[in-house]
Amino acid sequence: MQVSITTTKTILATLISSTLLTGCYWDDPEKAAKYVSSKIDREEVVEHLEELEARASKTSDGASVTRAAGTEGYKQSLEYIIDVMEQHGYLVSTQEFDFRAWEELAGTTLSVDGIELVGVRNASEGIEPDFAVMSYSGSSNGQLSGEIVFITPDFRFDSPDYDSTDGCEASDFEGKEVAGKIAAIQRGGCTFNAKVVNAQDAGAKGVIIFNQGNGEGRTAVVNGTLGSDSSATIPALGARFALGEQWYQNSQSTFIPVSLNVSVQDEVVLTQNILAETKGGNDDQVVMLGAHLDSVPEGPGINDNGSGTAGLLEYAVTLANLKAPVKNKVRFAWWAAEEAGLVGSEYYTNDLFAPLYTQAQTEILAELELEDPSQLTPEQVDLVEARYNELNNIKLYLNFDMIGSPNYIYGVMDGDLSDTKDSPDNAYTGDFEPPFGTSDIEAVFNQFFSEKSEATVPQALSKRSDYAGFADWGVAFGGLFTGAEKVKTAEEVSQFGGDIDVAYDKCYHQACDDLNNVSQTALYVNTQALAYVTTYYAFSEPLFPEKQQDPVAMARTLSAHDSHHEKHRIGTKIKAADSVSDHDHFHGDFDQDRD
């Protein structure tokens, strides 16, 4: 068979082009990362947000729209993600689980000391709200009246004896006339749920948690959640610090009456996580990234967290369109019910990792000819952790929750705790060290921003978003965040522009979190950043630089270094005070102390 000169030239040109393509992009992780990142389309990321807002459904009172888990808006958002991912050749599945869907209904009121206060849901533009109903609050069953009783507030912020644990212990309520009254409790020291349940057990018929007041970001309305596993049945509200302090001062000389009305809908429904992965790539080295798909019940959640959802989706589309031959499998996750307390991601991580840990423990016990985990020495527990890490094929997790805040910063999770170890927002206290690889992830994110001549702000590991379940199971993690309810500082304005002393997201957890509440610049740059870092690891072999020392990640993660024998039991993970449950929304969102 004869081949024409023209055909020969075409074949050679194709081979040369293919060789150059391979040499330029896919054989070098950094070049691959830059190439894929450069192909992110700014307009298409925004189009995904438009699609999400269009799919939001009416709230029960008709005042807004929502994509909260359990609603039609969430279902339609889920169907949109599945359709796009399947069209682009990904292997897509859903993970179903029961979820306690909670919603505040219309008609909430709060009056304290004869003054009618302004709720978050009813605040007009430019008016600072006074209070918010906490997610998973109980109902008042009509108008409820009573007297405020303070527990153990402490306003001596500069004192070495300052106590930030108001209401965290049942003993805090001893000697207080709490029964039949409204307990006023200062934020801090433990989860909102712990404070409310302690008050309920002491006989309180309602709780108001006012903000802590000890620093920036701890003065505005506490807009948090008790969590979907809360046993609280009484009304629970959050308030501004200034109000709590004023009420306390007035209570020293007079009776402080309260009247409130809270009506809620609370039911168990079925919801789903979405999981999708590349067909190619090493199954034993999974690079995973995720964002929560749900909004709060009050609004459509276009920044929180349509922004992270859209960023993941556009990256997936870009990766598929480029036919990137990833070396490591890439797995995407869109989590359900994050706003209820990281429910979807915790369900996934516990369901997947607990059996692996059990298997590792069983294997090591058999090899050591031991019968019970209590017989393991600390060194032998390390063997279990090492075996677990071998069995676990998810080698890193990247989290993207609120990446388009209108008054944004470029926040990067502080993977080595070098900048935020002593931050009050750090949930991993004591001698905790993040899993191996976490600091490398931070460095790669910072490299991306540095090459764009952009500053970054280290973010404390607050456990307020979906990375928490992965961190607790010893998986390296990282992520981005553009800010929630805290206000922007003068230094941050000089770095990123924007408005001083204004919240990063002034519509955080509100009905106005719509398409007008997103910085397209921040969204675009952060989508490029997530594309860069994920691609970098998708093409990296090995994933991380070689360890300089060999402490086992899980041993550091599952314990606060109490007894190894007590902390290394399946399902036992750090429960840090002021964590996701007293969270400001890393989601800034976990939202149990998501303010």
ZAMARGU-4260 file (C-alpha; in steps of 0.2 Angstrom, whole numbers, plus 5000, padded with zeros to 4 digits):
<rodrens>
0) 5000/5000/5000 | 5007/5017/4995 | 5005/5032/5006 | 5005/5049/4999 | 5017/5063/5003
5) 5002/5073/5010 | 4996/5059/5021 | 5014/5056/5027 | 5015/5075/5032 | 4998/5074/5041
10) 5003/5059/5051 | 5020/5067/5056 | 5012/5083/5060 | 4999/5074/5071 | 5013/5065/5080
15) 5024/5080/5082 | 5008/5090/5089 | 5004/5076/5101 | 5022/5074/5107 | 5023/5093/5110
20) 5006/5093/5119 | 5012/5079/5130 | 5029/5087/5134 | 5021/5104/5137 | 5007/5100/5148
25) 5003/5082/5154 | 5020/5076/5159 | 5023/5090/5172 | 5011/5093/5186 | 5015/5111/5187
30) 5013/5114/5168 | 4997/5103/5168 | 4990/5114/5182 | 4994/5130/5174 | 4986/5124/5157
35) 4970/5118/5164 | 4968/5133/5176 | 4971/5145/5161 | 4956/5137/5152 | 4943/5141/5166
40) 4930/5152/5158 | 4924/5166/5169 | 4907/5168/5160 | 4903/5150/5161 | 4906/5149/5180
45) 4893/5163/5182 | 4881/5154/5171 | 4881/5139/5183 | 4876/5151/5197 | 4862/5158/5186
50) 4856/5140/5184 | 4857/5136/5202 | 4847/5152/5207 | 4834/5148/5193 | 4831/5131/5202
55) 4828/5138/5219 | 4811/5134/5226 | 4799/5145/5236 | 4801/5145/5255 | 4786/5140/5265
60) 4781/5158/5268 | 4783/5163/5250 | 4795/5177/5255 | 4811/5171/5247 | 4818/5156/5237
65) 4829/5142/5244 | 4840/5127/5239 | 4840/5119/5257 | 4842/5101/5258 | 4825/5092/5258
70) 4817/5106/5247 | 4812/5105/5228 | 4826/5118/5225 | 4839/5106/5232 | 4832/5092/5221
75) 4833/5103/5205 | 4850/5108/5209 | 4856/5090/5212 | 4848/5085/5195 | 4857/5099/5186
80) 4874/5094/5193 | 4871/5076/5188 | 4866/5080/5171 | 4881/5091/5168 | 4893/5078/5175
85) 4885/5063/5165 | 4886/5074/5149 | 4905/5076/5151 | 4908/5058/5154 | 4910/5056/5173
90) 4905/5041/5183 | 4891/5048/5194 | 4882/5041/5209 | 4871/5048/5223 | 4872/5043/5241
95) 4856/5043/5250 | 4853/5046/5269 | 4839/5052/5281 | 4841/5070/5286 | 4831/5080/5298
100) 4825/5095/5288 | 4821/5110/5299 | 4814/5127/5293 | 4809/5143/5303 | 4791/5148/5298
105) 4784/5165/5296 | 4779/5175/5312 | 4794/5175/5323 | 4795/5190/5335 | 4806/5194/5350
110) 4803/5208/5363 | 4815/5211/5377 | 4812/5224/5391 | 4798/5231/5381 | 4807/5234/5365
115) 4802/5225/5349 | 4818/5218/5341 | 4823/5216/5323 | 4825/5199/5316 | 4838/5194/5303
120) 4823/5188/5291 | 4814/5205/5293 | 4829/5217/5293 | 4828/5231/5280 | 4843/5236/5269
125) 4856/5245/5280 | 4847/5240/5296 | 4858/5229/5308 | 4847/5215/5314 | 4846/5211/5333
130) 4843/5192/5333 | 4841/5176/5323 | 4832/5160/5327 | 4845/5146/5328 | 4843/5131/5316
135) 4835/5116/5325 | 4827/5127/5338 | 4811/5121/5345 | 4795/5130/5343 | 4787/5141/5356
140) 4769/5134/5353 | 4762/5152/5352 | 4767/5168/5362 | 4779/5164/5376 | 4783/5176/5390
145) 4795/5176/5404 | 4810/5184/5413 | 4828/5184/5408 | 4840/5175/5419 | 4859/5176/5416
150) 4870/5161/5419 | 4888/5165/5421 | 4893/5179/5408 | 4910/5186/5409 | 4915/5203/5401
155) 4933/5204/5408 | 4941/5200/5392 | 4958/5206/5397 | 4958/5197/5413 | 4969/5182/5416
160) 4954/5174/5425 | 4942/5177/5410 | 4930/5162/5408 | 4923/5160/5391 | 4913/5144/5395
165) 4896/5152/5400 | 4883/5138/5401 | 4895/5124/5395 | 4892/5114/5411 | 4877/5108/5420
170) 4885/5115/5435 | 4884/5133/5428 | 4865/5133/5431 | 4866/5127/5449 | 4860/5140/5461
175) 4851/5150/5447 | 4832/5152/5446 | 4831/5145/5428 | 4815/5135/5429 | 4801/5144/5419
180) 4813/5158/5413 | 4822/5163/5397 | 4841/5159/5400 | 4853/5172/5392 | 4870/5164/5389
185) 4886/5172/5382 | 4893/5163/5367 | 4910/5154/5368 | 4919/5138/5375 | 4907/5125/5368
190) 4894/5122/5355 | 4877/5131/5355 | 4868/5115/5357 | 4877/5111/5373 | 4872/5128/5381
195) 4854/5126/5375 | 4852/5108/5381 | 4860/5112/5398 | 4848/5126/5400 | 4833/5115/5395
200) 4838/5102/5407 | 4839/5116/5421 | 4820/5120/5417 | 4822/5135/5405 | 4808/5137/5393
205) 4819/5147/5380 | 4837/5152/5377 | 4845/5168/5370 | 4863/5166/5366 | 4872/5183/5364
210) 4888/5185/5355 | 4904/5184/5365 | 4911/5202/5362 | 4929/5198/5365 | 4935/5203/5347
215) 4932/5206/5329 | 4918/5195/5322 | 4911/5192/5339 | 4899/5206/5341 | 4885/5204/5328
220) 4870/5193/5328 | 4874/5175/5332 | 4866/5166/5317 | 4870/5148/5321 | 4863/5130/5322
225) 4861/5118/5336 | 4864/5104/5323 | 4852/5090/5316 | 4856/5079/5331 | 4850/5091/5344
230) 4838/5085/5357 | 4833/5103/5361 | 4814/5106/5361 | 4814/5124/5367 | 4816/5140/5357
235) 4834/5145/5354 | 4839/5162/5347 | 4855/5172/5345 | 4858/5190/5348 | 4870/5204/5346
240) 4883/5206/5360 | 4879/5224/5364 | 4861/5219/5368 | 4866/5205/5379 | 4878/5216/5388
245) 4865/5230/5390 | 4852/5217/5397 | 4864/5211/5409 | 4868/5228/5416 | 4850/5232/5417
250) 4846/5216/5426 | 4857/5221/5440 | 4843/5233/5446 | 4827/5228/5437 | 4817/5214/5430
255) 4819/5211/5412 | 4804/5204/5403 | 4804/5194/5387 | 4791/5189/5375 | 4794/5179/5359
260) 4786/5168/5346 | 4795/5155/5336 | 4786/5143/5324 | 4796/5129/5315 | 4794/5114/5304
265) 4804/5099/5308 | 4804/5083/5299 | 4815/5069/5293 | 4817/5067/5274 | 4828/5058/5262
270) 4842/5068/5254 | 4857/5064/5243 | 4876/5068/5241 | 4882/5068/5223 | 4899/5059/5220
275) 4907/5059/5203 | 4924/5053/5197 | 4935/5052/5182 | 4935/5035/5172 | 4954/5036/5172
280) 4968/5038/5185 | 4975/5027/5198 | 4961/5020/5209 | 4974/5019/5224 | 4977/5037/5224
285) 4961/5047/5224 | 4962/5066/5224 | 4945/5072/5230 | 4937/5089/5231 | 4920/5095/5237
290) 4908/5109/5240 | 4891/5108/5249 | 4876/5110/5237 | 4863/5115/5250 | 4859/5133/5255
295) 4851/5139/5272 | 4832/5138/5272 | 4831/5157/5272 | 4838/5160/5254 | 4845/5153/5238
300) 4863/5152/5244 | 4872/5158/5228 | 4888/5163/5237 | 4885/5150/5251 | 4888/5139/5243
305) 4883/5141/5225 | 4900/5148/5222 | 4909/5133/5228 | 4897/5122/5218 | 4899/5131/5202
310) 4918/5132/5204 | 4919/5113/5205 | 4907/5110/5191 | 4916/5122/5179 | 4933/5114/5183
315) 4925/5097/5180 | 4918/5103/5163 | 4935/5110/5158 | 4945/5095/5163 | 4933/5084/5153
320) 4934/5095/5138 | 4953/5095/5138 | 4953/5076/5139 | 4966/5078/5153 | 4974/5061/5155
325) 4975/5061/5174 | 4987/5050/5183 | 4977/5049/5199 | 4958/5047/5200 | 4949/5063/5203
330) 4933/5062/5213 | 4921/5076/5215 | 4908/5078/5229 | 4893/5089/5231 | 4887/5088/5249
335) 4870/5088/5256 | 4864/5096/5273 | 4880/5105/5277 | 4870/5119/5284 | 4863/5107/5296
340) 4880/5102/5303 | 4891/5094/5290 | 4878/5080/5289 | 4882/5074/5271 | 4901/5074/5272
345) 4901/5067/5290 | 4889/5053/5283 | 4901/5049/5269 | 4917/5049/5279 | 4911/5039/5293
350) 4903/5026/5281 | 4919/5025/5271 | 4933/5026/5284 | 4926/5018/5299 | 4926/5001/5291
355) 4944/5003/5284 | 4950/5007/5301 | 4941/4992/5308 | 4949/4981/5295 | 4966/4989/5299
360) 4964/4986/5317 | 4958/4968/5315 | 4973/4964/5303 | 4986/4971/5316 | 4978/4962/5330
365) 4979/4945/5321 | 4997/4948/5316 | 5002/4952/5334 | 4991/4938/5340 | 4981/4949/5351
370) 4963/4948/5355 | 4957/4965/5360 | 4962/4983/5355 | 4965/4988/5373 | 4980/4977/5372
375) 4988/4988/5359 | 5003/4998/5365 | 5005/5016/5358 | 5018/5009/5346 | 5006/4996/5340
380) 4992/5008/5338 | 5004/5017/5326 | 5005/5001/5316 | 4986/5001/5315 | 4986/5019/5309
385) 4999/5015/5296 | 4989/5000/5289 | 4973/5011/5289 | 4982/5024/5278 | 4988/5010/5266
390) 4970/5004/5265 | 4962/5021/5262 | 4964/5026/5244 | 4958/5044/5247 | 4974/5053/5249
395) 4969/5071/5250 | 4953/5082/5251 | 4951/5100/5245 | 4936/5110/5251 | 4928/5125/5243
400) 4915/5134/5253 | 4910/5152/5249 | 4923/5157/5236 | 4914/5172/5229 | 4910/5184/5244
405) 4906/5201/5238 | 4918/5210/5250 | 4931/5196/5248 | 4948/5191/5254 | 4958/5176/5247
410) 4958/5165/5262 | 4969/5149/5261 | 4967/5136/5275 | 4983/5136/5286 | 4989/5118/5283
415) 5003/5119/5295 | 4995/5130/5309 | 5010/5141/5308 | 5000/5157/5307 | 4984/5152/5317
420) 4989/5139/5330 | 4984/5152/5344 | 4969/5159/5335 | 4952/5157/5344 | 4945/5150/5328
425) 4957/5135/5328 | 4947/5120/5333 | 4962/5109/5334 | 4971/5114/5350 | 4984/5105/5360
430) 4997/5095/5352 | 4987/5091/5336 | 4997/5091/5320 | 4987/5091/5303 | 4989/5075/5293
435) 5004/5073/5282 | 5002/5083/5266 | 4991/5096/5273 | 5005/5109/5273 | 5010/5105/5256
440) 4993/5108/5250 | 4993/5125/5258 | 5010/5129/5249 | 5003/5124/5232 | 4988/5136/5234
445) 4999/5150/5240 | 5011/5147/5225 | 4996/5150/5213 | 4991/5166/5221 | 5009/5172/5222
450) 5011/5169/5204 | 4996/5180/5201 | 5003/5193/5213 | 4989/5191/5225 | 4990/5191/5244
455) 4982/5178/5254 | 4975/5177/5272 | 4979/5161/5282 | 4963/5153/5288 | 4961/5144/5305
460) 4956/5126/5305 | 4939/5130/5313 | 4930/5113/5308 | 4916/5124/5301 | 4915/5115/5284
465) 4915/5099/5276 | 4934/5096/5277 | 4932/5092/5295 | 4926/5074/5293 | 4942/5070/5282
470) 4954/5079/5294 | 4947/5068/5308 | 4950/5053/5298 | 4968/5057/5294 | 4966/5063/5276
475) 4977/5078/5271 | 4966/5093/5267 | 4965/5111/5261 | 4954/5124/5254 | 4949/5141/5250
480) 4937/5154/5259 | 4933/5172/5254 | 4924/5176/5271 | 4907/5176/5279 | 4900/5187/5293
485) 4916/5195/5300 | 4921/5212/5295 | 4935/5217/5283 | 4950/5226/5291 | 4960/5241/5285
490) 4975/5229/5281 | 4963/5218/5271 | 4956/5233/5261 | 4974/5238/5256 | 4977/5220/5250
495) 4961/5216/5241 | 4951/5232/5240 | 4933/5233/5246 | 4925/5241/5261 | 4932/5243/5278
500) 4922/5237/5293 | 4909/5229/5282 | 4906/5210/5282 | 4914/5200/5269 | 4897/5194/5265
505) 4884/5205/5271 | 4870/5193/5265 | 4877/5178/5274 | 4863/5166/5278 | 4850/5178/5272
510) 4837/5179/5258 | 4848/5192/5249 | 4862/5179/5245 | 4858/5179/5227 | 4867/5183/5211
515) 4869/5201/5216 | 4879/5195/5231 | 4894/5187/5222 | 4911/5195/5217 | 4914/5188/5200
520) 4932/5192/5201 | 4934/5182/5217 | 4924/5168/5210 | 4934/5167/5194 | 4951/5168/5202
525) 4947/5155/5215 | 4940/5143/5202 | 4956/5145/5193 | 4965/5141/5210 | 4955/5126/5213
530) 4958/5120/5195 | 4977/5123/5197 | 4979/5114/5214 | 4968/5099/5210 | 4976/5097/5193
535) 4993/5098/5201 | 4989/5083/5212 | 4980/5074/5199 | 4996/5073/5189 | 5008/5071/5204
540) 5018/5055/5207 | 5021/5054/5222 | 5007/5066/5228 | 5018/5074/5242 | 5037/5077/5245
545) 5044/5062/5255 | 5041/5063/5274 | 5056/5070/5284 | 5050/5061/5299 | 5037/5047/5301
550) 5024/5051/5314 | 5008/5043/5309 | 4994/5055/5303 | 4979/5046/5311 | 4988/5045/5328
555) 4989/5064/5328 | 4972/5066/5321 | 4960/5055/5331 | 4967/5060/5347 | 4971/5075/5357
560) 4984/5064/5365 | 4974/5058/5379 | 4976/5039/5381 | 4979/5030/5365 | 4969/5016/5371
565) 4954/5027/5374 | 4955/5039/5358 | 4959/5026/5345 | 4942/5017/5345 | 4932/5017/5329
570) 4921/5033/5328 | 4931/5042/5341 | 4936/5058/5334 | 4941/5075/5341 | 4926/5085/5347
575) 4934/5102/5349 | 4925/5116/5358 | 4919/5131/5348 | 4921/5120/5332 | 4909/5117/5318
580) 4895/5117/5331 | 4900/5134/5337 | 4905/5139/5320 | 4905/5155/5311 | 4903/5147/5294
585) 4920/5143/5287 | 4907/5141/5277 | 4913/5149/5283 | 4898/5138/5286 | 4897/5124/5298
590) 4885/5133/5306 | 4883/5127/5323 | 4893/5142/5327 | 4892/5148/5312 | 4888/5165/5318
</rodrens>
